[in-house]
Amino acid sequence: MYCTEDLAQSETSTGDVYFVPAFSGLYAPYWETDARGIIVGLTNYTNKAHLCRATLEAVCFQSREVCHKLSSYIIARLAEPIAGYAKFTL
């Protein structure tokens, strides 16, 4: 187990801290090179565990978006040949 995992698990939420990991642009699946990273929701009660958990959740959500985009693309590509065969008049 890594230190970051222990730290993130020490809090049950992000404490309303949100992190957008786009320090050199937002890449797949959005491809917004002008986007910039941001951390919002910091208060006097925010601690390093909140920041760690927000960072890990951001990476997970970003990975989920890529997987979702890939799966919908793959399903669409697989359906094309099937739909094409349905038009055969044999």
TIKE-331665 format. One record per atom (N, C-alpha, C, O): residue number from 1; atom name; x negated, y, z. Coordinates in nm, 2 decimals. Example, Ala and Ser with C-alpha at 12.3 -4.5 7.8 and 13.67 -1.06 7.14 Angstrom:
# residues 2
ATOM_1_N_-1.32_-0.57_0.78 .
ATOM_1_CA_-1.23_-0.45_0.78 .
ATOM_1_C_-1.32_-0.33_0.78 .
ATOM_1_O_-1.42_-0.33_0.85 .
ATOM_2_N_-1.28_-0.22_0.71 .
ATOM_2_CA_-1.37_-0.11_0.71 .
ATOM_2_C_-1.29_0.00_0.79 .
ATOM_2_O_-1.34_0.11_0.80 .
***
This chain:
# residues 90
ATOM_1_N_-0.08_-0.12_0.00 .
ATOM_1_CA_0.00_0.00_0.00 .
ATOM_1_C_-0.09_0.12_0.00 .
ATOM_1_O_-0.19_0.13_0.07 .
ATOM_2_N_-0.06_0.22_-0.08 .
ATOM_2_CA_-0.13_0.34_-0.09 .
ATOM_2_C_-0.09_0.44_0.01 .
ATOM_2_O_0.02_0.44_0.06 .
ATOM_3_N_-0.18_0.54_0.04 .
ATOM_3_CA_-0.15_0.64_0.14 .
ATOM_3_C_-0.02_0.72_0.09 .
ATOM_3_O_0.06_0.76_0.18 .
ATOM_4_N_-0.01_0.75_-0.04 .
ATOM_4_CA_0.10_0.83_-0.09 .
ATOM_4_C_0.23_0.75_-0.06 .
ATOM_4_O_0.33_0.82_-0.03 .
ATOM_5_N_0.23_0.62_-0.07 .
ATOM_5_CA_0.35_0.55_-0.05 .
ATOM_5_C_0.39_0.55_0.10 .
ATOM_5_O_0.51_0.57_0.13 .
ATOM_6_N_0.30_0.54_0.18 .
ATOM_6_CA_0.32_0.55_0.33 .
ATOM_6_C_0.38_0.69_0.36 .
ATOM_6_O_0.48_0.70_0.44 .
ATOM_7_N_0.32_0.79_0.30 .
ATOM_7_CA_0.36_0.93_0.33 .
ATOM_7_C_0.50_0.95_0.28 .
ATOM_7_O_0.58_1.01_0.35 .
ATOM_8_N_0.53_0.91_0.16 .
ATOM_8_CA_0.66_0.93_0.10 .
ATOM_8_C_0.77_0.85_0.18 .
ATOM_8_O_0.88_0.90_0.19 .
ATOM_9_N_0.74_0.73_0.23 .
ATOM_9_CA_0.83_0.66_0.30 .
ATOM_9_C_0.86_0.71_0.44 .
ATOM_9_O_0.95_0.67_0.51 .
ATOM_10_N_0.77_0.80_0.49 .
ATOM_10_CA_0.79_0.86_0.62 .
ATOM_10_C_0.91_0.96_0.62 .
ATOM_10_O_0.95_0.99_0.73 .
ATOM_11_N_0.96_1.00_0.51 .
ATOM_11_CA_1.08_1.08_0.50 .
ATOM_11_C_1.19_1.01_0.42 .
ATOM_11_O_1.16_0.93_0.33 .
ATOM_12_N_1.31_1.03_0.46 .
ATOM_12_CA_1.42_0.97_0.39 .
ATOM_12_C_1.47_1.04_0.27 .
ATOM_12_O_1.55_0.99_0.19 .
ATOM_13_N_1.42_1.17_0.25 .
ATOM_13_CA_1.46_1.24_0.13 .
ATOM_13_C_1.35_1.34_0.10 .
ATOM_13_O_1.25_1.34_0.16 .
ATOM_14_N_1.38_1.41_-0.01 .
ATOM_14_CA_1.28_1.51_-0.05 .
ATOM_14_C_1.29_1.64_0.03 .
ATOM_14_O_1.21_1.74_0.01 .
ATOM_15_N_1.40_1.65_0.11 .
ATOM_15_CA_1.42_1.78_0.18 .
ATOM_15_C_1.46_1.89_0.09 .
ATOM_15_O_1.43_2.01_0.11 .
ATOM_16_N_1.53_1.85_-0.02 .
ATOM_16_CA_1.57_1.95_-0.12 .
ATOM_16_C_1.46_2.02_-0.19 .
ATOM_16_O_1.47_2.13_-0.25 .
ATOM_17_N_1.34_1.95_-0.20 .
ATOM_17_CA_1.23_1.99_-0.27 .
ATOM_17_C_1.23_1.92_-0.41 .
ATOM_17_O_1.25_1.80_-0.41 .
ATOM_18_N_1.21_1.99_-0.52 .
ATOM_18_CA_1.21_1.94_-0.65 .
ATOM_18_C_1.09_1.97_-0.72 .
ATOM_18_O_1.04_2.09_-0.71 .
ATOM_19_N_1.03_1.88_-0.79 .
ATOM_19_CA_0.91_1.90_-0.86 .
ATOM_19_C_0.93_1.86_-1.01 .
ATOM_19_O_0.98_1.75_-1.04 .
ATOM_20_N_0.88_1.95_-1.10 .
ATOM_20_CA_0.89_1.92_-1.24 .
ATOM_20_C_0.74_1.91_-1.29 .
ATOM_20_O_0.67_2.01_-1.30 .
ATOM_21_N_0.69_1.79_-1.32 .
ATOM_21_CA_0.55_1.77_-1.36 .
ATOM_21_C_0.53_1.80_-1.51 .
ATOM_21_O_0.52_1.72_-1.59 .
ATOM_22_N_0.52_1.93_-1.53 .
ATOM_22_CA_0.50_1.98_-1.67 .
ATOM_22_C_0.39_2.08_-1.68 .
ATOM_22_O_0.42_2.19_-1.74 .
ATOM_23_N_0.28_2.05_-1.62 .
ATOM_23_CA_0.18_2.16_-1.61 .
ATOM_23_C_0.11_2.19_-1.74 .
ATOM_23_O_0.05_2.30_-1.76 .
ATOM_24_N_0.12_2.10_-1.84 .
ATOM_24_CA_0.07_2.13_-1.97 .
ATOM_24_C_0.17_2.10_-2.08 .
ATOM_24_O_0.14_2.06_-2.19 .
ATOM_25_N_0.30_2.12_-2.04 .
ATOM_25_CA_0.41_2.10_-2.13 .
ATOM_25_C_0.49_1.98_-2.08 .
ATOM_25_O_0.44_1.90_-2.00 .
ATOM_26_N_0.61_1.96_-2.13 .
ATOM_26_CA_0.70_1.85_-2.10 .
ATOM_26_C_0.70_1.76_-2.22 .
ATOM_26_O_0.75_1.80_-2.33 .
ATOM_27_N_0.64_1.65_-2.21 .
ATOM_27_CA_0.63_1.56_-2.33 .
ATOM_27_C_0.75_1.46_-2.33 .
ATOM_27_O_0.86_1.50_-2.30 .
ATOM_28_N_0.72_1.34_-2.37 .
ATOM_28_CA_0.83_1.24_-2.40 .
ATOM_28_C_0.93_1.24_-2.29 .
ATOM_28_O_0.89_1.24_-2.17 .
ATOM_29_N_1.05_1.23_-2.32 .
ATOM_29_CA_1.12_1.23_-2.45 .
ATOM_29_C_1.16_1.37_-2.49 .
ATOM_29_O_1.24_1.38_-2.59 .
ATOM_30_N_1.12_1.48_-2.43 .
ATOM_30_CA_1.17_1.61_-2.46 .
ATOM_30_C_1.08_1.69_-2.56 .
ATOM_30_O_1.13_1.76_-2.64 .
ATOM_31_N_0.95_1.67_-2.55 .
ATOM_31_CA_0.86_1.74_-2.64 .
ATOM_31_C_0.87_1.89_-2.64 .
ATOM_31_O_0.88_1.96_-2.74 .
ATOM_32_N_0.87_1.95_-2.52 .
ATOM_32_CA_0.87_2.09_-2.50 .
ATOM_32_C_0.73_2.14_-2.45 .
ATOM_32_O_0.71_2.14_-2.33 .
ATOM_33_N_0.65_2.17_-2.55 .
ATOM_33_CA_0.51_2.21_-2.51 .
ATOM_33_C_0.50_2.34_-2.44 .
ATOM_33_O_0.40_2.37_-2.37 .
ATOM_34_N_0.60_2.42_-2.44 .
ATOM_34_CA_0.60_2.55_-2.37 .
ATOM_34_C_0.65_2.54_-2.23 .
ATOM_34_O_0.64_2.63_-2.15 .
ATOM_35_N_0.70_2.42_-2.19 .
ATOM_35_CA_0.76_2.41_-2.05 .
ATOM_35_C_0.64_2.41_-1.95 .
ATOM_35_O_0.53_2.38_-1.98 .
ATOM_36_N_0.67_2.45_-1.83 .
ATOM_36_CA_0.57_2.46_-1.73 .
ATOM_36_C_0.62_2.39_-1.60 .
ATOM_36_O_0.74_2.39_-1.58 .
ATOM_37_N_0.53_2.34_-1.53 .
ATOM_37_CA_0.56_2.27_-1.40 .
ATOM_37_C_0.61_2.37_-1.30 .
ATOM_37_O_0.57_2.48_-1.30 .
ATOM_38_N_0.69_2.31_-1.20 .
ATOM_38_CA_0.74_2.40_-1.10 .
ATOM_38_C_0.77_2.31_-0.98 .
ATOM_38_O_0.81_2.20_-0.99 .
ATOM_39_N_0.76_2.37_-0.86 .
ATOM_39_CA_0.80_2.31_-0.73 .
ATOM_39_C_0.90_2.41_-0.67 .
ATOM_39_O_0.86_2.53_-0.65 .
ATOM_40_N_1.02_2.37_-0.64 .
ATOM_40_CA_1.12_2.45_-0.59 .
ATOM_40_C_1.18_2.39_-0.46 .
ATOM_40_O_1.17_2.27_-0.44 .
ATOM_41_N_1.24_2.47_-0.38 .
ATOM_41_CA_1.31_2.43_-0.26 .
ATOM_41_C_1.22_2.43_-0.13 .
ATOM_41_O_1.26_2.37_-0.03 .
ATOM_42_N_1.11_2.49_-0.14 .
ATOM_42_CA_1.02_2.50_-0.02 .
ATOM_42_C_1.08_2.59_0.09 .
ATOM_42_O_1.13_2.70_0.06 .
ATOM_43_N_1.07_2.54_0.21 .
ATOM_43_CA_1.12_2.61_0.32 .
ATOM_43_C_1.02_2.60_0.44 .
ATOM_43_O_0.91_2.53_0.42 .
ATOM_44_N_1.05_2.66_0.55 .
ATOM_44_CA_0.96_2.65_0.67 .
ATOM_44_C_0.95_2.50_0.72 .
ATOM_44_O_0.86_2.46_0.79 .
ATOM_45_N_1.05_2.42_0.68 .
ATOM_45_CA_1.06_2.28_0.73 .
ATOM_45_C_1.00_2.18_0.63 .
ATOM_45_O_0.99_2.06_0.67 .
ATOM_46_N_0.96_2.23_0.52 .
ATOM_46_CA_0.90_2.14_0.42 .
ATOM_46_C_0.77_2.09_0.47 .
ATOM_46_O_0.68_2.17_0.51 .
ATOM_47_N_0.74_1.96_0.46 .
ATOM_47_CA_0.61_1.91_0.50 .
ATOM_47_C_0.55_1.83_0.38 .
ATOM_47_O_0.61_1.82_0.28 .
ATOM_48_N_0.43_1.78_0.40 .
ATOM_48_CA_0.36_1.71_0.29 .
ATOM_48_C_0.43_1.59_0.25 .
ATOM_48_O_0.42_1.54_0.13 .
ATOM_49_N_0.51_1.52_0.34 .
ATOM_49_CA_0.58_1.40_0.30 .
ATOM_49_C_0.69_1.44_0.20 .
ATOM_49_O_0.72_1.36_0.11 .
ATOM_50_N_0.76_1.55_0.22 .
ATOM_50_CA_0.86_1.60_0.13 .
ATOM_50_C_0.80_1.62_-0.01 .
ATOM_50_O_0.86_1.58_-0.11 .
ATOM_51_N_0.69_1.69_-0.01 .
ATOM_51_CA_0.62_1.71_-0.14 .
ATOM_51_C_0.58_1.58_-0.21 .
ATOM_51_O_0.59_1.57_-0.33 .
ATOM_52_N_0.52_1.49_-0.13 .
ATOM_52_CA_0.48_1.37_-0.19 .
ATOM_52_C_0.60_1.29_-0.24 .
ATOM_52_O_0.59_1.23_-0.35 .
ATOM_53_N_0.71_1.28_-0.17 .
ATOM_53_CA_0.83_1.21_-0.21 .
ATOM_53_C_0.89_1.28_-0.34 .
ATOM_53_O_0.93_1.21_-0.43 .
ATOM_54_N_0.89_1.41_-0.34 .
ATOM_54_CA_0.94_1.48_-0.46 .
ATOM_54_C_0.86_1.45_-0.58 .
ATOM_54_O_0.91_1.44_-0.69 .
ATOM_55_N_0.73_1.45_-0.56 .
ATOM_55_CA_0.64_1.42_-0.67 .
ATOM_55_C_0.66_1.28_-0.73 .
ATOM_55_O_0.67_1.26_-0.85 .
ATOM_56_N_0.67_1.18_-0.64 .
ATOM_56_CA_0.69_1.04_-0.68 .
ATOM_56_C_0.82_1.02_-0.75 .
ATOM_56_O_0.83_0.95_-0.85 .
ATOM_57_N_0.93_1.09_-0.69 .
ATOM_57_CA_1.06_1.08_-0.75 .
ATOM_57_C_1.06_1.14_-0.89 .
ATOM_57_O_1.12_1.09_-0.98 .
ATOM_58_N_0.99_1.26_-0.91 .
ATOM_58_CA_0.98_1.32_-1.04 .
ATOM_58_C_0.92_1.23_-1.14 .
ATOM_58_O_0.97_1.22_-1.26 .
ATOM_59_N_0.81_1.16_-1.10 .
ATOM_59_CA_0.75_1.07_-1.20 .
ATOM_59_C_0.84_0.96_-1.23 .
ATOM_59_O_0.84_0.91_-1.35 .
ATOM_60_N_0.91_0.91_-1.13 .
ATOM_60_CA_1.01_0.80_-1.16 .
ATOM_60_C_1.12_0.84_-1.25 .
ATOM_60_O_1.16_0.77_-1.34 .
ATOM_61_N_1.18_0.96_-1.23 .
ATOM_61_CA_1.28_1.01_-1.31 .
ATOM_61_C_1.23_1.03_-1.45 .
ATOM_61_O_1.31_1.01_-1.55 .
ATOM_62_N_1.11_1.08_-1.47 .
ATOM_62_CA_1.06_1.11_-1.60 .
ATOM_62_C_1.04_0.97_-1.67 .
ATOM_62_O_1.07_0.96_-1.79 .
ATOM_63_N_0.99_0.87_-1.60 .
ATOM_63_CA_0.97_0.74_-1.66 .
ATOM_63_C_1.11_0.68_-1.70 .
ATOM_63_O_1.12_0.62_-1.81 .
ATOM_64_N_1.21_0.70_-1.62 .
ATOM_64_CA_1.34_0.65_-1.65 .
ATOM_64_C_1.40_0.72_-1.78 .
ATOM_64_O_1.46_0.65_-1.86 .
ATOM_65_N_1.37_0.85_-1.79 .
ATOM_65_CA_1.42_0.92_-1.91 .
ATOM_65_C_1.35_0.86_-2.04 .
ATOM_65_O_1.42_0.84_-2.14 .
ATOM_66_N_1.23_0.83_-2.03 .
ATOM_66_CA_1.16_0.77_-2.15 .
ATOM_66_C_1.21_0.63_-2.18 .
ATOM_66_O_1.24_0.60_-2.29 .
ATOM_67_N_1.23_0.55_-2.07 .
ATOM_67_CA_1.29_0.42_-2.09 .
ATOM_67_C_1.43_0.42_-2.15 .
ATOM_67_O_1.46_0.34_-2.24 .
ATOM_68_N_1.51_0.51_-2.10 .
ATOM_68_CA_1.65_0.53_-2.15 .
ATOM_68_C_1.65_0.57_-2.30 .
ATOM_68_O_1.72_0.51_-2.38 .
ATOM_69_N_1.56_0.66_-2.33 .
ATOM_69_CA_1.55_0.71_-2.47 .
ATOM_69_C_1.50_0.60_-2.56 .
ATOM_69_O_1.56_0.58_-2.67 .
ATOM_70_N_1.40_0.52_-2.52 .
ATOM_70_CA_1.35_0.41_-2.59 .
ATOM_70_C_1.46_0.30_-2.61 .
ATOM_70_O_1.48_0.25_-2.72 .
ATOM_71_N_1.53_0.27_-2.51 .
ATOM_71_CA_1.63_0.16_-2.52 .
ATOM_71_C_1.75_0.20_-2.61 .
ATOM_71_O_1.79_0.12_-2.69 .
ATOM_72_N_1.79_0.33_-2.61 .
ATOM_72_CA_1.89_0.37_-2.70 .
ATOM_72_C_1.84_0.38_-2.85 .
ATOM_72_O_1.92_0.35_-2.94 .
ATOM_73_N_1.72_0.41_-2.86 .
ATOM_73_CA_1.66_0.41_-3.00 .
ATOM_73_C_1.65_0.27_-3.05 .
ATOM_73_O_1.68_0.24_-3.17 .
ATOM_74_N_1.60_0.17_-2.97 .
ATOM_74_CA_1.59_0.03_-3.01 .
ATOM_74_C_1.72_-0.03_-3.04 .
ATOM_74_O_1.74_-0.10_-3.14 .
ATOM_75_N_1.82_0.00_-2.96 .
ATOM_75_CA_1.96_-0.05_-2.99 .
ATOM_75_C_2.01_0.00_-3.12 .
ATOM_75_O_2.07_-0.07_-3.20 .
ATOM_76_N_1.99_0.13_-3.15 .
ATOM_76_CA_2.04_0.19_-3.27 .
ATOM_76_C_1.96_0.13_-3.39 .
ATOM_76_O_2.03_0.10_-3.49 .
ATOM_77_N_1.83_0.10_-3.38 .
ATOM_77_CA_1.76_0.04_-3.49 .
ATOM_77_C_1.80_-0.10_-3.51 .
ATOM_77_O_1.79_-0.15_-3.62 .
ATOM_78_N_1.83_-0.17_-3.40 .
ATOM_78_CA_1.87_-0.31_-3.42 .
ATOM_78_C_2.01_-0.32_-3.48 .
ATOM_78_O_2.04_-0.42_-3.56 .
ATOM_79_N_2.09_-0.23_-3.46 .
ATOM_79_CA_2.23_-0.23_-3.51 .
ATOM_79_C_2.24_-0.20_-3.65 .
ATOM_79_O_2.33_-0.24_-3.72 .
ATOM_80_N_2.14_-0.12_-3.71 .
ATOM_80_CA_2.14_-0.09_-3.85 .
ATOM_80_C_2.15_-0.20_-3.94 .
ATOM_80_O_2.24_-0.21_-4.03 .
ATOM_81_N_2.06_-0.30_-3.93 .
ATOM_81_CA_2.06_-0.42_-4.02 .
ATOM_81_C_2.19_-0.50_-4.01 .
ATOM_81_O_2.25_-0.55_-4.11 .
ATOM_82_N_2.24_-0.51_-3.89 .
ATOM_82_CA_2.37_-0.59_-3.86 .
ATOM_82_C_2.48_-0.52_-3.93 .
ATOM_82_O_2.56_-0.58_-4.00 .
ATOM_83_N_2.49_-0.38_-3.92 .
ATOM_83_CA_2.60_-0.31_-3.99 .
ATOM_83_C_2.58_-0.32_-4.14 .
ATOM_83_O_2.68_-0.32_-4.21 .
ATOM_84_N_2.46_-0.32_-4.18 .
ATOM_84_CA_2.44_-0.33_-4.33 .
ATOM_84_C_2.49_-0.47_-4.38 .
ATOM_84_O_2.54_-0.47_-4.49 .
ATOM_85_N_2.46_-0.58_-4.31 .
ATOM_85_CA_2.51_-0.71_-4.35 .
ATOM_85_C_2.66_-0.72_-4.35 .
ATOM_85_O_2.71_-0.80_-4.43 .
ATOM_86_N_2.72_-0.65_-4.27 .
ATOM_86_CA_2.87_-0.65_-4.26 .
ATOM_86_C_2.93_-0.60_-4.39 .
ATOM_86_O_3.05_-0.62_-4.42 .
ATOM_87_N_2.85_-0.52_-4.46 .
ATOM_87_CA_2.91_-0.46_-4.59 .
ATOM_87_C_2.89_-0.56_-4.71 .
ATOM_87_O_2.94_-0.53_-4.82 .
ATOM_88_N_2.82_-0.67_-4.69 .
ATOM_88_CA_2.80_-0.76_-4.80 .
ATOM_88_C_2.94_-0.82_-4.85 .
ATOM_88_O_3.03_-0.83_-4.76 .
ATOM_89_N_2.95_-0.84_-4.97 .
ATOM_89_CA_3.08_-0.90_-5.03 .
ATOM_89_C_3.06_-1.04_-5.07 .
ATOM_89_O_3.14_-1.09_-5.16 .
ATOM_90_N_2.97_-1.11_-5.02 .
ATOM_90_CA_2.95_-1.25_-5.06 .
ATOM_90_C_3.06_-1.34_-5.03 .
ATOM_90_O_3.06_-1.46_-5.05 .
***
